């Protein structure tokens, strides 16, 4: 194991050493060679634009040298990128400082050189700088290849993990929903008088995080509560349990349900406190939802409480309005 780690460290050192300083226009610029090696068609390559920049020659001169020696550049040494491949590299940020405008519009071609092609290119350019830079490029190719081989099992495990967890966009959304559930900001908070919007936003975010159901137990509700519950995601059920429903609130409910997904309202007179159930999470709310921010109150997640037990009791002891 120690020997393997030593080899891995040597690879990293070789990559680091490839970040050489080159003199260009009387200014020193750091050129991270390993960041200019890309995987195209399952092959590690460098782009003609990057090579021209590293060799300090015009890309036109580089191509002329290649054309004069085409027999020395078979397809496993050099190949032309398709427009989709070129656009993909551009989207990833390849050579942004040296890409002419035509590359973004399909008005020019882009060529890729394999490790052997880079070595051959140094010989046809016939310049001391090209030969010197090519040595560092070769070292970067070798070091990166060793690094990838040494960590092949890790990359395979990551690929399998991604396949299992990210098969569909729906699963991705579920992952983020679970992350949100564990966020400290969604567990508890204290609001002081005057923090009307902060409290409103906090409760609305809880409502938006629901994926299956929302149950509100609050003795004092009005039409503003209906508006807040309408911020839930499509397909999420919402139910209100309250101590009483006056004629005005009954009218509000009827008008609401005629236009939006219905929110059933049940009469429940056995609760002193307010509770908000989001899926399987139970929150204790220290103030009525309609009065958020008017006085000091707190919202806290009751992590040990079983939401299904509460809902079962509610259904047994409530009546319709």
PEMO-V196383 format. One record per residue. N is the residue number from 0. RES is the residue in three letters. OMEGA is omega in whole degrees, 0 to 359 (NA if undefined). D_LAST is the distance of its C-alpha to the last C-alpha in Angstrom with 2 decimals. Layout:
N/RES/OMEGA/D_LAST  N/RES/OMEGA/D_LAST
//
This chain:
0/UNK/180/71.34  1/UNK/180/73.25  2/UNK/179/75.44  3/UNK/179/72.47  4/UNK/179/70.89  5/UNK/179/74.26  6/UNK/179/74.44  7/UNK/178/70.95  8/UNK/178/71.92  9/UNK/177/75.06  10/UNK/181/73.00  11/UNK/179/70.83  12/UNK/179/73.98  13/UNK/177/75.48  14/UNK/180/72.44  15/UNK/181/72.53  16/UNK/180/76.24  17/UNK/176/75.56  18/UNK/187/73.89  19/UNK/176/77.34  20/UNK/179/78.49  21/UNK/179/80.24  22/UNK/180/82.24  23/UNK/181/80.94  24/UNK/178/82.04  25/UNK/178/83.33  26/UNK/178/79.84  27/UNK/178/78.55  28/UNK/180/75.31  29/UNK/182/73.56  30/UNK/179/73.16  31/UNK/186/70.78  32/UNK/185/72.27  33/UNK/179/69.81  34/UNK/179/66.98  35/UNK/174/68.90  36/UNK/186/69.12  37/UNK/178/66.47  38/UNK/179/65.58  39/UNK/182/66.15  40/UNK/180/66.62  41/UNK/180/66.45  42/UNK/176/69.49  43/UNK/184/69.97  44/UNK/169/71.38  45/UNK/185/72.18  46/UNK/182/71.98  47/UNK/180/75.10  48/UNK/179/73.73  49/UNK/181/73.20  50/UNK/178/76.61  51/UNK/179/78.33  52/UNK/180/76.70  53/UNK/181/77.77  54/UNK/179/81.27  55/UNK/175/81.52  56/UNK/175/82.57  57/UNK/179/81.18  58/UNK/178/79.04  59/UNK/179/81.44  60/UNK/178/84.35  61/UNK/181/82.52  62/UNK/178/81.85  63/UNK/179/85.43  64/UNK/179/86.66  65/UNK/181/84.43  66/UNK/179/85.61  67/UNK/183/89.21  68/UNK/184/88.54  69/UNK/181/86.04  70/UNK/181/87.81  71/UNK/183/86.83  72/UNK/173/83.09  73/UNK/187/81.91  74/UNK/177/78.20  75/UNK/173/77.66  76/UNK/184/79.04  77/UNK/175/77.32  78/UNK/180/74.88  79/UNK/178/73.14  80/UNK/171/69.38  81/UNK/180/67.26  82/UNK/179/65.26  83/UNK/179/62.02  84/UNK/179/63.66  85/UNK/179/64.99  86/UNK/180/61.67  87/UNK/178/59.99  88/UNK/178/62.50  89/UNK/179/62.19  90/UNK/179/58.41  91/UNK/176/59.05  92/UNK/183/61.28  93/UNK/169/64.68  94/UNK/185/67.61  95/UNK/183/65.69  96/UNK/183/68.62  97/UNK/181/71.11  98/UNK/175/69.20  99/UNK/184/70.55  100/UNK/184/68.18  101/UNK/182/69.23  102/UNK/180/67.63  103/UNK/184/64.14  104/UNK/181/64.81  105/UNK/184/66.79  106/UNK/180/70.04  107/UNK/182/71.81  108/UNK/179/72.15  109/UNK/182/71.52  110/UNK/179/73.61  111/UNK/180/72.88  112/UNK/175/75.61  113/UNK/180/75.42  114/UNK/179/77.14  115/UNK/179/80.38  116/UNK/178/80.06  117/UNK/179/79.78  118/UNK/179/82.92  119/UNK/181/84.76  120/UNK/180/83.63  121/UNK/182/85.30  122/UNK/182/88.58  123/UNK/178/88.59  124/UNK/174/87.68  125/UNK/176/90.72  126/UNK/180/89.75  127/UNK/182/89.92  128/UNK/179/86.44  129/UNK/180/84.98  130/UNK/181/86.63  131/UNK/181/85.49  132/UNK/181/81.88  133/UNK/177/81.86  134/UNK/179/82.77  135/UNK/179/79.66  136/UNK/179/77.55  137/UNK/179/78.96  138/UNK/179/78.12  139/UNK/177/74.54  140/UNK/183/74.24  141/UNK/182/75.66  142/UNK/180/73.60  143/UNK/178/70.33  144/UNK/178/71.26  145/UNK/180/72.02  146/UNK/180/68.79  147/UNK/180/66.73  148/UNK/181/68.64  149/UNK/183/68.27  150/UNK/183/64.50  151/UNK/181/63.97  152/UNK/179/62.00  153/UNK/181/59.63  154/UNK/178/59.00  155/UNK/178/58.45  156/UNK/178/55.85  157/UNK/179/54.04  158/UNK/180/54.14  159/UNK/179/52.68  160/UNK/179/49.95  161/UNK/181/49.04  162/UNK/182/49.04  163/UNK/189/46.71  164/UNK/187/44.22  165/UNK/183/44.37  166/UNK/182/44.51  167/UNK/178/41.81  168/UNK/179/40.05  169/UNK/179/36.80  170/UNK/177/38.46  171/UNK/180/39.77  172/UNK/178/36.31  173/UNK/179/35.20  174/UNK/180/38.21  175/UNK/178/37.40  176/UNK/178/33.76  177/UNK/177/35.13  178/UNK/179/37.57  179/UNK/180/34.86  180/UNK/183/32.98  181/UNK/182/36.15  182/UNK/181/36.86  183/UNK/183/37.19  184/UNK/182/35.48  185/UNK/183/32.19  186/UNK/183/32.39  187/UNK/179/32.22  188/UNK/175/32.83  189/UNK/179/33.06  190/UNK/180/32.31  191/UNK/181/33.84  192/UNK/181/32.92  193/UNK/179/33.48  194/UNK/185/32.86  195/UNK/184/29.88  196/UNK/180/30.89  197/UNK/179/32.10  198/UNK/179/28.84  199/UNK/181/26.90  200/UNK/180/29.32  201/UNK/181/29.11  202/UNK/179/25.34  203/UNK/178/25.61  204/UNK/175/28.42  205/UNK/180/26.41  206/UNK/181/23.69  207/UNK/182/26.52  208/UNK/182/28.10  209/UNK/178/25.32  210/UNK/182/26.54  211/UNK/187/23.82  212/UNK/173/20.52  213/UNK/177/18.84  214/UNK/179/16.29  215/UNK/175/15.45  216/UNK/187/14.67  217/UNK/184/14.70  218/UNK/184/13.55  219/UNK/182/14.44  220/UNK/174/13.57  221/UNK/185/14.37  222/UNK/180/15.67  223/UNK/178/18.63  224/UNK/177/16.76  225/UNK/180/15.82  226/UNK/179/19.54  227/UNK/181/20.70  228/UNK/178/18.75  229/UNK/177/20.25  230/UNK/179/23.58  231/UNK/180/23.09  232/UNK/177/25.52  233/UNK/179/24.96  234/UNK/179/23.62  235/UNK/179/21.83  236/UNK/177/18.20  237/UNK/180/15.82  238/UNK/179/12.57  239/UNK/172/10.93  240/UNK/184/10.05  241/UNK/184/9.76  242/UNK/179/10.25  243/UNK/179/8.19  244/UNK/180/7.04  245/UNK/182/9.54  246/UNK/181/10.41  247/UNK/180/12.72  248/UNK/177/10.60  249/UNK/177/8.20  250/UNK/178/11.71  251/UNK/180/13.01  252/UNK/181/10.67  253/UNK/179/11.63  254/UNK/180/15.20  255/UNK/186/15.31  256/UNK/177/14.22  257/UNK/184/16.74  258/UNK/185/19.49  259/UNK/175/18.85  260/UNK/186/17.77  261/UNK/174/13.96  262/UNK/179/12.22  263/UNK/178/9.14  264/UNK/182/6.73  265/UNK/177/5.84  266/UNK/181/6.12  267/UNK/189/9.89  268/UNK/187/12.31  269/UNK/181/15.56  270/UNK/174/16.78  271/UNK/183/19.24  272/UNK/177/20.42  273/UNK/179/19.15  274/UNK/176/19.72  275/UNK/180/20.03  276/UNK/177/20.80  277/UNK/186/23.06  278/UNK/180/24.04  279/UNK/180/25.57  280/UNK/181/26.18  281/UNK/178/24.31  282/UNK/171/24.72  283/UNK/183/24.36  284/UNK/187/23.55  285/UNK/180/24.92  286/UNK/176/22.99  287/UNK/184/19.65  288/UNK/182/19.87  289/UNK/183/19.75  290/UNK/184/22.72  291/UNK/174/25.01  292/UNK/181/28.66  293/UNK/176/28.42  294/UNK/177/29.71  295/UNK/173/31.24  296/UNK/181/28.96  297/UNK/172/29.38  298/UNK/183/27.84  299/UNK/179/29.29  300/UNK/178/29.13  301/UNK/192/28.80  302/UNK/184/31.25  303/UNK/186/31.42  304/UNK/179/27.69  305/UNK/182/26.39  306/UNK/182/23.19  307/UNK/177/22.62  308/UNK/180/22.75  309/UNK/182/19.99  310/UNK/177/17.70  311/UNK/178/18.59  312/UNK/179/17.74  313/UNK/182/14.34  314/UNK/181/13.46  315/UNK/188/14.96  316/UNK/181/13.26  317/UNK/178/9.57  318/UNK/181/6.60  319/UNK/180/3.80  320/UNK/NA/0.00
//
